[in-house]
Amino acid sequence: MTGTTLLIRGARILAGAAAQDTPSGDILIRGNTIVAVGEVPPQPPGSVTREIDGRGLLAAPGLINAHMHSQSGTMSGFADGLSHPAFMWLTQAHTSRRTPDEIRLAVLLCAAQMLTTGTTALIDHFPGQRFSTADMDAVLAAWEETGLRTTLAMRFFDGVFSDIIPAGIEVPASVTTLVSGSGLLAPHPLAELREQMPDLVTRWHGRAGRIGLCPAPSNPDRCSDEALLFCAELAERHDLPIHTHLLETKAQARIARERYGESTLAHLERLGILSDRWSCAHAIWLDETDIALMAQRQAIAVHNPESNARIGTGRMRTPEMLAAGVPIALGTDGSGANDNLVMQEAMRAAALLHRSDLPDRRRWVTARDALRMATVEGARALRLAGRLGEIAPGQLADIVLYRLDAPWWRPLNDAASQLVFAETGAAVTTAIVDGRIVLDQGRITTFDAPAVLGEIEAMEASLRRRNADLFAAADAIARAVP
């Protein structure tokens, strides 16, 4: 974006989660950086690439979805009332055996939803199975195409998924044979990971100034200690984050205790690798010692309030974790677990879930707490703390404009509260990522969204034919697992 200059004139500016008011002002962007906020003097003729009339608009930091899965982008409306194991196997049926073009379509479907509702950056925990380099090249090329700021969390496991067919559950032999013989959840050999991950980082990390990569255990309990140590070494060598699921279910907490004789977090600490590089999705089944350990190491919890509630896995101890000083980012999870990728809904849920259980209102998660999770704490998860999440000089230019003529913005009482409690994403009109306009008056500029949406049904029909055996297995497991 070198040489491009954008100027937003006369918008109401919500500078960040801590802002108490929304003064009218200007925002000057050069390249990918905000250089001035407030009253910007007239610029030399020809020096501004585009000037945007911000009157009647609210400028706010772009939202950061710190945990989603592009592979499940086609799964909205599925899995209502299913157990976690049954949901996991249904996800395998929906997301396995995809071609590079199908991987791209799923990414663009997710991107269309996020761009039009105010999300400008994300962590994609991809894929759901053992990956090939071709899979990762396909998903990275697709995210580059979208214009979104993306960190691809290279999801892997070199152990077994011991938590998704619980012990003592009788599943038909034909199903267990299919599951074990499909190769879908076969462990990923560490020797391959040692070759693939550094190669992907070398070729893709930093691409277009927006693409990042990081090692991403599916769950530490599904990985060997050697693999976890490799993740820490790779992240340290290239200054990368590390992303993982952590203690999403009660079964995972039990398995960790049986395997390690201590919690997953205590085990990461014993390995000497727990640090502020780690962002940990869900983080539900933590005790007081775990919470204190996360706070001490400044490991980031990524709250996914809607998916946790939808699948019934539990509820993160958000008030206690905030009080202890644990950094908390925010995610939607994938569309299979949450049905949409709308961060305003995630913010609202994060702020409301605990209130009926807390008579002391001083302990409530506030709208500004939730907005902070979706902006500056998300930036921390991306390893961009201090560079992203606010509208201020020196920050990366990820900005969203909302129409203030929408009924829920009239009158403008408290922009942070209305963004969290009233906005649905429907008032988003323009989105800027890294200084580039990627949504212009409601139209995505980086790819042909209507054409992509038109291909999704055919893609889904093809996958259902191709994966008929997996859908049958998922159905059998759903019947067997209460």
Order of alpha helices (4+ residues) and beta strands (2+ residues): beta-beta-beta-beta-beta-beta-alpha-alpha-beta-alpha-beta-alpha-alpha-beta-alpha-beta-alpha-alpha-beta-alpha-beta-alpha-alpha-beta-alpha-alpha-alpha-alpha-beta-alpha-beta-beta-beta-alpha-alpha
